[in-house]
């Protein structure tokens, strides 16, 4: 270990299956799984950052290569990955459109000036607009359904299971260079440090829906698995 010393405060995401989980007195992982944070009153809130925000950042930057002025559609805008994707896409200068239900509208407004689409009132598949990047963070649709919403050379990223996506990737070869990805999050300390920096600069908000003591962790999982 060269980047940390005893007593440092860090946030991170542990390698799946390698060293055990995080619901323990001690957590173990390699150096690149963590980023240093400055101790503060709500430092535990940084625990919600790594997994979801890394997933969003790597899809937006590495797969979609979002740039200034791109029109972006985020499906599941109020979700864990979705609300980070909304904020990160704006940092890259995109024009961001978020799909969610009306009950999440007030929450989404706290994240910044976006265009909102209520899927309960409007069928997004029938919209006349086209986008450079569509990020389906909840796996609601697939590339076949959404390809007409993409610009030529546009990118569609989904959380659908990878075998299904392989079929769509083959289809995308004959659809004006449109690309399909189902990316996996990669441990990257540099990316984590960038996300922490954006939080400290106020460019990313850490949004907590509900907090549980460790003794009620089963209730926390049950609440999370409701999908809302």
Buried (B, 14 or more C-beta within 10 A) or exposed (E): EEEBEEEEEBBBBBBEEEEEEEEEEEBEBBEBBBBBBEEEEEEEBBBBBBBBBBBBBBBBBBBBEBEEEBBBBBBBBBBBBBBBBBBBBBBBEBBBBBBBEEEBBEBBEEBEEBEBBBBEEEEBEEBEEBBBBBBBBBBBBBBBBBBEBBBEEBBBBBBBEEEEBEEBBEBBEEBEEBBBBBBEBEBBBEBBBBBBEBBEEEBBEEBEEEEEEEEEEEEBEEEEEEEE
